[in-house]
Amino acid sequence: MEKVQEVYKGHAWTFGDDINTESIMPSHVNHDAKKAAEICLEYYDPEFPKKAQPGDFVVAGKNFGNSSSRPAASTFRAMQISAVICESAARIFDRSSWAMGIPVIQCEGISGFVNKGDEIEVNVVTGLIKNLTTKKEIQAKKTPAIQLEQFLRGTGGTVQWIKDHPEEYENVMIIK
């Protein structure tokens, strides 16, 4: 089992409100996370898919990940994005992201707290977000315990845990 960090550092990539899953994982890539990573969010910031680094964060406004139930978080996983931090997230995106091992930290006021390129530090467990560039801190909403527990198991989320323990889920079809 891999060791899961509770605290992550990286640079912020900022986006606005109502970012939908189609802009993260367009339907024409047929759920291919690696192909989606090449064009992820380019409509909003053409630099993002080309320059985002492993460990960076997506920081956004309200209603992040709205629209379809496509596995958009797998794109962020392929890009090795540490977490999504947003004012609010669509429920299905939030749940599926945590299930794929991508934390979604919801934090009122985050849009005005972080600028593109700021270095930030995020404690996934406590929700404390530090802007290392401005030396300011902000507190995120508490994450439901079940999501944190699954994440902290170090399995890459619920989906990876099921893949690693097929004997526990004989009736579940595993997609590779």
Sequence and secondary structure as in RCSB ss.txt:
>XXXX:A:sequence
MEKVQEVYKGHAWTFGDDINTESIMPSHVNHDAKKAAEICLEYYDPEFPKKAQPGDFVVAGKNFGNSSSRPAAST
FRAMQISAVICESAARIFDRSSWAMGIPVIQCEGISGFVNKGDEIEVNVVTGLIKNLTTKKEIQAKKTPAIQLEQ
FLRGTGGTVQWIKDHPEEYENVMIIK
>XXXX:A:secstr
     SEEEEEEEE  S  BHHHHS GGGTT HHHHHTTTTTTT TTHHHH  TT EEEE SSBTBS    THHH
HHHHT  EEEES B HHHHHHHHHTT  EEE TTHHHH  TT EEEEETTT EEEETTTTEEEE     HHHHHH
HHTTSSSHHHHHHH GGG TTS    
